[in-house]
């Protein structure tokens, strides 16, 4: 099958960590024998003009390459750009912020409705996100299937924690808690730091940067690492005992899945996608607005085994290769329906 992937995020020389989850899916589809052509942006730079650049890339690739199906990542504006390539059926994946933008940014609801109407199928990375999209765009009901981005179990696996701590220069009293992501209000980093402060033991590292950094600096036992390359994330996961992501809302929770693949227990928000893949033996779900609940979650997660083989077992159900096979089935149905001029049968939001 010839698949044209259109994405506003894809790793490049200047932004090697941009959209690595899209790249992982592309490589998994290629490993399954499909020809995949890219029309992607590999940098965050460019302002609004980059959408014109992406449109030109997608239209040129569609004319030159004549794909069997177009797979666009993100509903808008990428999905709309993918919809312009009218020679092939469109499958579009919603990842989170694109759904939140519906109703929050003027004009996005209308554009997203047009994308969904044009799409042969819509994929959401969590059942939570499916429900959110259907609430905002009722016409999407019955057209959405749930397939998450998956995790590369070869890249993310258990490693020696003492060696990792030595390499990173992050040693000290345990338990070792780790938070990976932007230092923002949505990621709830200040409440996490406040909860950690009540434990009076252990240490907490923040890997990432953002506007709430000043509120985290100077706290006892807290290390602000800043942003690190994506290929260094497995070393940080190996160095910790518990990964914490008590976000105010988390459409899926990619970092949690990667941590579980590395046999690390997690503390996760109960709002969004994490309840769908974090079982009790792998981690603790918490109310993100309750500092005391987050603190209890840290204590309970630290009491789980390290390494946590049951966390790895839960993550293995989301192997990127399995998810690529599920996505492949959706893409093939879309291509076949286009070829035979028969509409896809609705799946009523079931998990593929």
N, C-alpha and C positions, 0 to 999 in steps of 0.2 A: 504494500500500500504506500502511496506517495502522500506524505503528510506535510503541509506547510504550517509551521509554528510561528505565530505572531505574538510577540510579547514586548511589553514596555520595560521588562527587567531581564537581563541576561548577563552573565559574567563577561568582562572584557579586560583589556590590559590596565585600564585606569581604575576600574571598579570590579576587582576579581570576585567579590562576595555578592554582587548584585544578582539576585534571582537564582541562586544556586539550586533551589528546589525545582526550578523550571529546567535547568540543565540536567539534573539527575533524571527527570522524567524523559527528556529527549534521548539521553544515552541509553536508558532502559528500553525505549521503543526501538532504537537502532539495533540494540542487542537482540531484539526479537525479530529482526530481519526487515524492518521497514526503512524506506528511504525518507529521511526527514530533512527538509529545507528550512532555513531560518530567515525570518524577517524580524529582526529584534533590535532593541536599543541596548547598548552595552555601557551606558553612562547616564548618570542623573543630570548631567549638564545639558544646557540647550534651551531651557525654558519651554514656552508653548510651541516654538518652532520645531521642537523635536517630534511633535505629533505629525507635522507635515513630512518630516523625514521618514518616519515610520510608515506613513501612508504610501509614500513613493516606493519604499522598499517592498511593502506587501503587494502592491498592485503590479510592480515590475516582476516580482517572483511568480505571482499567479499567472501572468501572461506568458512568461518564459517557460515555466516549469509545468503548468497545468496539473495541479495536485488533485488527488482523489478526494481529499477533505482538508479543510482549514481548521486548525486548533488554535484558538485565541485564548491567551491568559489575561484575565481581568475583564470585567464587563464593559467598562468605559474608561478611557476612550478606545482601548485596544480592541474590544469586541466590535465596536462600531467600524473600526478600520478593517477588521476581518470581514465584516458584513459587506464591505464594498467590493470584495473579491468575489463577484457573483457567479463565477464559473464553477464553483465547487461548494458542497454543503459546509455549513459552519457548525462547529462545536465550540462552546465557550466555557471556560472555567472561572468561577467566582472564588476569590481568595479571602475576602474579608473587608478591607477598607472600601473596595468598590461597591459592596452592598451597603455599608454605612453611609456612603455618599449619596445614595438614593434618598431624596427628600431633604438632605442636608445642604446640598449645593444646587442652586437654581439650574434647571435644564437637564440635570442628570437623570431624573426619573423618566422624562420623555425619551431621552436617548437610550436609556437602558431598556425601556419597554420595546423600542424598535429593534434592539439587538436580540432580545428574547423572542420576538415575533419572527425574526429572520432565521434564528438558530434552529438547526435540526435537533439539537440536544443541548442542555445546560448541565454542567457539572458543578457541584459545591463540595468544598473540602471537608465539610462536617454537616451532620444533620441539623445542628443548631443554625448554621448558615443557610441551609435550605429553608428552614422555617422563617428566618428573618427575611429572606428574599421573597418568599411567597406572601408574607405579610405586606411587604412594600409594593410588590408587583403581583397582584393576584393572578394575572394571566400566565405566570410561570408555573402554577400548580399543575402537577402531572407531567411536567417536562424536565424536571430536575432529578439527577441521580447523584449519589454521594460517593466520591472517590477522593481520598486525601492524597497528599503529595508523597507520602511514604518516607522511608528512611533507608539509607544505604547501610546495610548491616555489616558490610566489609569495612567501610570507613569508620563506622561508629561501633566499637566493640570494647570490651573490658581491657584495661591496661594497668600496669603496676602503679598504684597511687603514690608510693614513696618516691619512685623515680620521677614521676610527673611533678610532684611538689618540689623536688630538688631542682629540676630543670626550670621551673617557673619562679623559684625563690619564694614559695608560699607555704611555709611550714609553721607549726605552732600547735596550740591547744585545740583539740577537737571538741565537738564535731565541726567539720568544714562545710559551710554552706556557700552556695554559688548562685548568682543571678546573672543571666545572660540576656542582653537586649538593651533597647534604648532606655536611658534614664529619664523617663517621662511619667506624667501623671497617669496615663492609661496603663503603664506597666506597674504602677502602684509601688514604686521603689521606696518612697518615704515611709509608708506604712510598714513595709517589710523591714526596713532598718529600725523603726520604732519597736516592732515586735521582737526583733533579734536582741535589742538592748535590754529587754526584760528577762532574757535567759541568764545573763551574767556568766556565760561560758561560751567557748567556741570562737569561731571567726567567720566572717562573711565577706566575700569578694563580689564586686560588681564588674562584669565584663561588658563594656558598652559606654556610650556617652550620651549626653542630652541635657536639656534645660534644668533638670532637677539635681544635677551634680553638686552644686553648692550646698544643698541641704543634706548631702550625704557625707561631705568631706569633714575630716576631723573627729569622727566618731570612734569610740573605743572598739577595737577589734574589726573595724571595717576597712577594707582595701578597695580603692577605686583604680581599676586596671586601665580603663579606657577601651577604645575599640581595638580589636585584634583581628588579624586575617582569619577567614573561615577555616583554613586548614590547621589553625592552632586550637580551634574549639575542642577537638577531641582530647587534647592534652589537659585543658582546664577541666573537662568533664571527668577525666581520670583522676585528677587531683582532689576532687571534692567527695564528700559523703552524700550530700543532698543538694539537688538542684531546685531552686525556688522560682516560681512564676505565678504569684498570686495577683495577676492582672485584674483590673476592674472588669474587663471583658477580653476574652481570647477566642477569636473565630475558630482557630484550630489548636495550635500549640506545638509548633515544629521542634522547638528546643527541648520540650519535655519528652517528646518521642525519641530524640537523639540521645538524651540523658538515659532513658530507660534502656535503649539499645546498648549503652555503655555499662549496664548493670548498676545504675544509680537510682536510688529512690527519689521521689519528687514531692514537692508541695505545690499544688496547682489550684487555680481558681475554679470554683464550681459554676462560673458563669461563662458559657460558651462551649467550645468543643472538647476540652479535657475530660469531662465526665464520660465521654464516649469511648475513651481508650485507656484511662488510668484506673485500674482495679485497686481494691484496698491493699493487696499485697505488694503493689508497686509504688503506692504513694498516698498522700492525704489531700482531699479536696477541702477547700476552706472558703468561708465568706470573705471576699476581698476587702470589704469595708469595715471589718471587725479586727482590730489589732490584736486583741486577746485571742481570737480564734486563729489568727495567723501564727501567733506564738505557740499555741497548743499544737498546731500543725507541724511546726518546726521540731518540737520535742518528739512528737509521735513518729515523724519521718526519720529522725535521727536514731530512733530505737529499732528501725527496720534493719535487716542485714546489709552489710557492705562488704563485698559486692552482692547485689541483689539479682539472683538468677531468674526470679519470677518476673522481675521488671523486664528483663531481656526477652523472656518468653512472650510477654504481652506485646512488646514492640515488634517481635518477629511476625506477628499477624499483619503488620503494616509495612513489610518489606517493599521497597520501591519496585522490585521486579513483579511482585504480586499486584501492586497498584497499577503498574504499566499494563499488565494483562487485562485488568478490568477496564482501564481506559481504552485499550485497543478494541475491546468488544463494542464499546460505544461508538468509536470512530468508524469501525467497520460497518456497523448497522446504519450509520448516517450515510456512508458512501454507497452502500447497497440500495438504500431507500432512494437516494438521488438518482442512481443508475436506472432503477426500475420505475421511477416516478411514483413510488408508493410512500406515504407518510410513515414516519416511525411510530410504532405503537407506544402509547404513554406507559411509563413504569411507576407512576404515582410516587415519585420521590424515593424509591427503594434504593438501598445500598447495592451498588453494582458488584 
